[in-house]
Amino acid sequence: MSVLPPDLSPLRTLATYLRGELSRTEQALAAAEKREAATTRKQPAPEPPALLVERGIGVGRLPVRVHAGD
């Protein structure tokens, strides 16, 4: 059972309305993506850590090396 009208004229009206809604939705989506991209570009890159501890493999995972952040 379909919830759509069976007649041609109401179907055309509905299709026209839905095309308009789709267009407005795509425009809103593009604007939101543009705002998000601008926000992402404004954030500075995170600083590397001052020190990094490399741990071994195994249960104890003892420190093996200490690296400078860069």
C-alpha positions as YAML, in Angstrom:
chain: A
units: angstrom
residues:
- id: 1
  name: MET
  ca: [0.00, 0.00, 0.00]
- id: 2
  name: SER
  ca: [1.46, 3.33, -1.08]
- id: 3
  name: VAL
  ca: [0.99, 6.63, 0.74]
- id: 4
  name: LEU
  ca: [1.42, 8.51, -2.54]
- id: 5
  name: PRO
  ca: [-1.60, 9.84, -4.42]
- id: 6
  name: PRO
  ca: [-2.59, 7.76, -7.46]
- id: 7
  name: ASP
  ca: [-3.43, 10.74, -9.71]
- id: 8
  name: LEU
  ca: [-0.95, 12.34, -12.08]
- id: 9
  name: SER
  ca: [-1.46, 16.00, -11.11]
- id: 10
  name: PRO
  ca: [-0.88, 15.58, -7.35]
- id: 11
  name: LEU
  ca: [2.16, 13.38, -8.07]
- id: 12
  name: ARG
  ca: [3.68, 16.10, -10.26]
- id: 13
  name: THR
  ca: [2.99, 18.70, -7.59]
- id: 14
  name: LEU
  ca: [4.63, 16.50, -4.96]
- id: 15
  name: ALA
  ca: [7.65, 15.84, -7.20]
- id: 16
  name: THR
  ca: [8.09, 19.59, -7.79]
- id: 17
  name: TYR
  ca: [7.86, 20.29, -4.06]
- id: 18
  name: LEU
  ca: [10.36, 17.55, -3.22]
- id: 19
  name: ARG
  ca: [12.85, 18.79, -5.84]
- id: 20
  name: GLY
  ca: [12.72, 22.22, -4.20]
- id: 21
  name: GLU
  ca: [13.22, 20.74, -0.74]
- id: 22
  name: LEU
  ca: [16.12, 18.64, -2.00]
- id: 23
  name: SER
  ca: [17.73, 21.72, -3.54]
- id: 24
  name: ARG
  ca: [17.38, 23.71, -0.30]
- id: 25
  name: THR
  ca: [18.74, 20.77, 1.71]
- id: 26
  name: GLU
  ca: [21.77, 20.43, -0.58]
- id: 27
  name: GLN
  ca: [22.46, 24.17, -0.30]
- id: 28
  name: ALA
  ca: [22.26, 24.00, 3.51]
- id: 29
  name: LEU
  ca: [24.55, 20.96, 3.52]
- id: 30
  name: ALA
  ca: [27.11, 22.71, 1.31]
- id: 31
  name: ALA
  ca: [27.06, 25.79, 3.58]
- id: 32
  name: ALA
  ca: [27.52, 23.63, 6.71]
- id: 33
  name: GLU
  ca: [30.43, 21.75, 5.10]
- id: 34
  name: LYS
  ca: [32.03, 25.07, 4.11]
- id: 35
  name: ARG
  ca: [31.71, 26.40, 7.68]
- id: 36
  name: GLU
  ca: [33.19, 23.20, 9.11]
- id: 37
  name: ALA
  ca: [36.10, 23.30, 6.67]
- id: 38
  name: ALA
  ca: [36.81, 26.93, 7.59]
- id: 39
  name: THR
  ca: [36.75, 26.07, 11.29]
- id: 40
  name: THR
  ca: [39.10, 23.13, 10.75]
- id: 41
  name: ARG
  ca: [41.58, 25.30, 8.83]
- id: 42
  name: LYS
  ca: [41.64, 27.91, 11.62]
- id: 43
  name: GLN
  ca: [42.76, 25.43, 14.28]
- id: 44
  name: PRO
  ca: [46.53, 25.29, 14.67]
- id: 45
  name: ALA
  ca: [48.33, 22.01, 14.32]
- id: 46
  name: PRO
  ca: [48.92, 20.32, 17.68]
- id: 47
  name: GLU
  ca: [52.40, 20.65, 19.12]
- id: 48
  name: PRO
  ca: [54.49, 17.49, 19.23]
- id: 49
  name: PRO
  ca: [55.01, 16.08, 22.72]
- id: 50
  name: ALA
  ca: [58.14, 17.19, 24.55]
- id: 51
  name: LEU
  ca: [59.17, 13.59, 25.20]
- id: 52
  name: LEU
  ca: [58.04, 10.22, 23.95]
- id: 53
  name: VAL
  ca: [58.73, 7.01, 25.84]
- id: 54
  name: GLU
  ca: [59.10, 3.90, 23.69]
- id: 55
  name: ARG
  ca: [58.18, 0.77, 25.57]
- id: 56
  name: GLY
  ca: [59.21, -2.81, 24.90]
- id: 57
  name: ILE
  ca: [56.97, -5.73, 24.05]
- id: 58
  name: GLY
  ca: [55.64, -7.99, 26.74]
- id: 59
  name: VAL
  ca: [53.84, -8.05, 30.04]
- id: 60
  name: GLY
  ca: [56.07, -5.58, 31.89]
- id: 61
  name: ARG
  ca: [56.53, -3.23, 28.92]
- id: 62
  name: LEU
  ca: [59.59, -1.56, 30.35]
- id: 63
  name: PRO
  ca: [60.86, 1.70, 28.81]
- id: 64
  name: VAL
  ca: [63.39, 1.04, 26.03]
- id: 65
  name: ARG
  ca: [64.12, 4.52, 24.67]
- id: 66
  name: VAL
  ca: [63.19, 8.14, 25.34]
- id: 67
  name: HIS
  ca: [62.78, 10.34, 22.26]
- id: 68
  name: ALA
  ca: [62.82, 14.12, 21.99]
- id: 69
  name: GLY
  ca: [59.49, 15.52, 20.78]
- id: 70
  name: ASP
  ca: [60.76, 16.47, 17.38]
...
